[in-house]
Amino acid sequence: MRKLTKLLKSILHQAFSRFSWPLKAFREHLIKSSYLDRTVTVDVYPARWRSTDESTQLFCFLDGQDVRQMNIAAHLKRFPANIMVVGIHANAQRMEEYGTISQADYAGRGAKAAASARFIIEELLPYLEQHYAFRPKAKNSYVAGFSLSGLLAFDLAWHYPQHFATAGVFSGALWWRSKKFRKAEPDANRILHTQVAAANELPDARFWFQAGTEDEQEDRNNNGIIDAIDDTLQLINLLKDKGIATTDVYYLEMEGGRHEPATWARALPHFIQWSLRQPMT
């Protein structure tokens, strides 16, 4: 009888191991925002967060709905256990809520970017502190975005370095303009480029950029370099002209990289590694 019971337990264990669903890699939160006048979906990885150590490294990703496709759990195994990843979801108002903080573009897009920044600083961070009992230091806090949300990530570190000391810009929509494109001035009126060029001093922040050779096909100034790469390199050069330390800016160009989550997922461990100031491999 004991042997039969043991055999049945073994069979059941194997069956459930094979067919049971995997545990969620994240915990989903629904946060009501007065600034955005909506409920924001926020994912926290790993799902079972235990650390309350002040050395916690906080990585906030805009366009968090895309992060769900990036196998974060596997990536985090490569790094120290005190990393929390927060994925902030966009919705149908993405074109309004993402952009540059100081102004909307020439078409009025990004008019709620400043409200998004206030949601993150004044509502999300206190929410995380309340629910997870920790307040990460600015030097241990990082923000990143993809395409359009890359603009907001850059601007959060630019305007709020006391909260985010590093920004990651994946395939950033750095063409974002204050005036409509004119062939006579192909590189004019890009908002972030203008902002950096006009700055009297740089914020105490670090900036990581990624672009792919297949991000797009457009080459507005006919110099043989696609706009996604051109815009990124020109912004980096402006930062260098303003005196940014070489250790505080990084550019990753991905051969064959496209404007899609699959490419960004491959770049993500590189961003985390550089942000943590680990030797690059």
C-alpha positions as CSV (number, residue, x, y, z in Angstrom):
1,M,0.0,0.0,0.0
2,R,2.8,2.4,0.9
3,K,4.6,1.7,-2.4
4,L,1.3,2.3,-4.3
5,T,0.8,5.7,-2.5
6,K,4.4,6.7,-3.2
7,L,4.0,5.8,-6.9
8,L,0.8,7.8,-7.2
9,K,2.4,10.8,-5.6
10,S,5.3,10.6,-8.0
11,I,3.0,10.4,-11.0
12,L,0.9,13.4,-9.8
13,H,4.1,15.4,-9.1
14,Q,5.4,14.8,-12.6
15,A,2.1,15.6,-14.2
16,F,1.7,18.9,-12.4
17,S,5.3,19.8,-13.0
18,R,4.8,19.4,-16.7
19,F,1.4,21.1,-17.1
20,S,1.2,23.7,-14.3
21,W,1.3,27.4,-15.3
22,P,4.5,29.3,-14.4
23,L,4.3,31.8,-11.6
24,K,4.1,35.5,-12.6
25,A,7.4,37.2,-12.8
26,F,5.9,40.5,-11.6
27,R,3.3,42.0,-9.3
28,E,0.8,44.3,-10.9
29,H,-0.3,47.5,-9.2
30,L,-3.1,49.9,-10.2
31,I,-2.3,53.4,-9.2
32,K,-4.8,56.2,-9.4
33,S,-3.1,59.4,-10.7
34,S,-4.6,62.8,-10.0
35,Y,-2.1,64.3,-12.5
36,L,-2.9,62.0,-15.4
37,D,-6.6,61.6,-14.4
38,R,-6.5,57.9,-14.9
39,T,-5.4,54.6,-13.3
40,V,-1.9,53.6,-14.2
41,T,-0.8,50.0,-14.4
42,V,2.6,49.5,-12.9
43,D,4.5,46.2,-12.8
44,V,7.1,45.4,-10.1
45,Y,9.7,42.8,-10.7
46,P,10.5,40.4,-9.1
47,A,6.9,39.5,-7.9
48,R,8.1,38.6,-4.4
49,W,10.1,41.6,-3.4
50,R,11.7,41.2,0.1
51,S,14.6,43.6,0.4
52,T,14.2,46.9,2.3
53,D,17.9,47.7,2.1
54,E,18.8,51.3,1.2
55,S,21.2,49.9,-1.4
56,T,18.3,48.8,-3.5
57,Q,18.8,49.7,-7.2
58,L,15.6,51.0,-8.7
59,F,15.1,50.8,-12.5
60,C,11.9,52.5,-13.7
61,F,10.9,51.8,-17.3
62,L,8.4,53.8,-19.2
63,D,6.3,51.9,-21.8
64,G,6.2,49.2,-19.2
65,Q,3.7,47.2,-21.2
66,D,6.7,46.4,-23.6
67,V,8.9,45.3,-20.6
68,R,6.5,42.3,-20.2
69,Q,8.0,40.9,-23.4
70,M,11.6,41.3,-22.4
71,N,12.1,38.3,-20.0
72,I,13.2,40.5,-17.1
73,A,13.3,37.6,-14.7
74,A,16.1,36.0,-16.7
75,H,18.0,39.2,-17.1
76,L,17.9,39.9,-13.3
77,K,19.6,36.6,-12.5
78,R,22.8,38.1,-14.0
79,F,22.9,40.9,-11.5
80,P,22.8,41.5,-7.7
81,A,19.6,40.4,-5.9
82,N,18.8,44.0,-4.7
83,I,17.4,45.2,-8.1
84,M,13.8,46.3,-8.4
85,V,12.4,46.9,-11.9
86,V,9.3,48.9,-12.3
87,G,7.3,48.9,-15.6
88,I,5.0,51.9,-16.0
89,H,2.4,51.2,-18.6
90,A,1.3,53.6,-21.3
91,N,-2.3,53.6,-22.7
92,A,-4.1,55.2,-25.6
93,Q,-2.9,58.7,-24.5
94,R,0.7,57.7,-25.0
95,M,1.4,60.4,-27.6
96,E,0.1,63.0,-25.1
97,E,1.7,61.6,-21.9
98,Y,5.2,61.1,-23.4
99,G,7.5,63.7,-24.8
100,T,9.6,66.5,-23.4
101,I,8.7,68.1,-20.1
102,S,9.3,71.7,-20.9
103,Q,7.1,71.9,-24.0
104,A,4.9,70.0,-26.4
105,D,6.0,69.5,-30.0
106,Y,4.8,71.7,-32.9
107,A,1.6,69.7,-33.3
108,G,0.8,69.8,-29.6
109,R,1.8,66.2,-28.9
110,G,3.3,65.5,-25.5
111,A,1.2,68.1,-23.8
112,K,0.9,65.8,-20.7
113,A,4.6,64.9,-20.4
114,A,5.0,67.3,-17.5
115,A,2.0,65.6,-15.8
116,S,3.6,62.2,-16.4
117,A,6.8,63.5,-14.7
118,R,4.8,64.7,-11.7
119,F,3.0,61.3,-11.5
120,I,6.3,59.5,-11.3
121,I,8.0,61.9,-8.9
122,E,5.0,62.8,-6.6
123,E,2.8,59.7,-6.8
124,L,4.7,56.6,-8.0
125,L,7.9,57.0,-5.9
126,P,5.9,57.6,-2.7
127,Y,3.7,54.7,-3.5
128,L,6.7,52.4,-3.9
129,E,8.1,53.7,-0.6
130,Q,4.8,53.0,1.2
131,H,4.2,49.5,-0.2
132,Y,7.8,48.3,-0.3
133,A,9.3,50.1,2.7
134,F,12.3,51.6,1.1
135,R,13.4,54.9,-0.4
136,P,16.3,54.4,-2.9
137,K,18.9,57.0,-3.2
138,A,19.1,59.1,-6.4
139,K,22.5,57.5,-7.2
140,N,20.7,54.1,-7.2
141,S,17.7,55.2,-9.2
142,Y,17.5,54.9,-13.0
143,V,14.8,55.7,-15.5
144,A,14.6,54.5,-19.1
145,G,12.2,54.6,-22.1
146,F,11.7,53.3,-25.6
147,S,11.2,55.5,-28.6
148,L,8.9,58.4,-27.6
149,S,9.2,57.5,-23.9
150,G,12.9,57.8,-24.2
151,L,12.4,61.5,-24.5
152,L,10.7,61.6,-21.1
153,A,13.3,59.4,-19.6
154,F,16.1,61.7,-20.7
155,D,14.1,64.7,-19.4
156,L,13.4,63.1,-16.0
157,A,17.2,62.8,-15.4
158,W,17.8,66.2,-16.8
159,H,15.2,68.1,-14.7
160,Y,15.1,65.8,-11.7
161,P,18.6,64.5,-11.0
162,Q,17.8,64.5,-7.3
163,H,15.5,61.6,-8.1
164,F,17.1,59.9,-11.1
165,A,20.8,59.9,-11.6
166,T,20.8,57.9,-14.9
167,A,18.6,57.9,-18.0
168,G,18.4,55.2,-20.6
169,V,17.2,56.2,-24.1
170,F,16.4,53.2,-26.3
171,S,15.8,54.2,-29.9
172,G,14.9,57.6,-28.7
173,A,12.5,59.8,-30.8
174,L,15.1,62.5,-30.8
175,W,13.6,64.1,-33.9
176,W,10.9,65.7,-31.7
177,R,10.5,69.3,-32.9
178,S,9.2,72.6,-31.7
179,K,8.5,73.6,-35.4
180,K,7.5,71.6,-38.4
181,F,10.3,70.0,-40.4
182,R,11.8,72.1,-43.3
183,K,14.2,70.7,-45.9
184,A,16.2,73.9,-45.8
185,E,17.0,73.3,-42.1
186,P,16.8,69.5,-41.6
187,D,18.4,69.5,-38.2
188,A,16.8,72.6,-36.7
189,N,14.2,72.9,-33.9
190,R,14.8,69.5,-32.3
191,I,13.6,70.1,-28.7
192,L,16.2,68.1,-26.7
193,H,19.1,69.3,-28.9
194,T,18.0,72.9,-28.4
195,Q,17.6,72.4,-24.6
196,V,21.1,70.9,-24.2
197,A,22.7,73.5,-26.5
198,A,21.2,76.3,-24.4
199,A,22.1,74.9,-21.0
200,N,24.6,76.9,-18.9
201,E,25.5,73.8,-16.9
202,L,24.7,70.1,-17.0
203,P,22.7,68.3,-14.4
204,D,24.5,65.8,-12.1
205,A,23.2,62.8,-14.2
206,R,24.4,60.1,-16.6
207,F,23.0,59.2,-20.0
208,W,23.0,55.9,-21.9
209,F,21.8,55.8,-25.5
210,Q,21.0,52.9,-27.9
211,A,20.2,53.0,-31.6
212,G,19.9,50.2,-34.2
213,T,21.1,50.3,-37.7
214,E,17.7,49.3,-38.9
215,D,15.7,51.6,-36.5
216,E,14.4,53.3,-39.6
217,Q,15.3,54.2,-43.2
218,E,15.0,58.0,-43.2
219,D,18.0,60.2,-43.9
220,R,16.7,63.7,-43.9
221,N,20.0,65.5,-44.5
222,N,21.3,62.9,-47.0
223,N,24.6,62.3,-45.1
224,G,24.4,58.5,-45.4
225,I,23.4,58.0,-41.7
226,I,19.8,57.2,-40.7
227,D,18.1,59.8,-38.6
228,A,17.8,57.6,-35.5
229,I,21.6,57.3,-35.3
230,D,22.3,60.8,-36.5
231,D,20.0,62.4,-33.9
232,T,21.5,60.3,-31.1
233,L,25.1,61.0,-32.0
234,Q,24.5,64.7,-32.4
235,L,22.8,64.9,-29.0
236,I,25.8,63.0,-27.4
237,N,28.2,65.5,-29.1
238,L,26.2,68.4,-27.6
239,L,26.5,66.8,-24.1
240,K,30.3,66.4,-24.7
241,D,30.6,70.0,-25.9
242,K,29.0,71.0,-22.6
243,G,31.6,69.1,-20.7
244,I,29.9,65.8,-19.7
245,A,32.5,63.3,-18.4
246,T,33.2,60.5,-20.8
247,T,32.3,58.1,-18.1
248,D,28.8,59.7,-17.8
249,V,27.6,59.1,-21.4
250,Y,27.5,55.9,-23.4
251,Y,26.3,54.9,-26.8
252,L,25.4,51.4,-27.9
253,E,24.9,50.9,-31.7
254,M,23.3,47.6,-32.5
255,E,24.0,46.2,-35.9
256,G,20.7,45.0,-37.4
257,G,18.8,46.5,-34.4
258,R,15.2,47.4,-35.2
259,H,12.6,49.7,-33.6
260,E,11.0,47.0,-31.6
261,P,10.9,45.3,-28.1
262,A,13.0,42.4,-29.3
263,T,16.0,44.6,-30.0
264,W,15.5,46.6,-26.8
265,A,15.4,43.4,-24.8
266,R,18.8,42.5,-26.1
267,A,20.2,45.9,-25.1
268,L,18.5,45.9,-21.7
269,P,21.2,44.0,-19.8
270,H,23.8,46.3,-21.2
271,F,22.0,49.3,-19.8
272,I,21.7,47.8,-16.4
273,Q,25.3,46.8,-16.4
274,W,26.5,50.3,-17.3
275,S,24.1,51.9,-14.9
276,L,25.5,49.8,-12.0
277,R,29.0,50.8,-13.1
278,Q,30.0,47.3,-13.7
279,P,32.8,46.5,-16.2
280,M,31.4,46.3,-19.7
281,T,31.5,43.0,-21.5
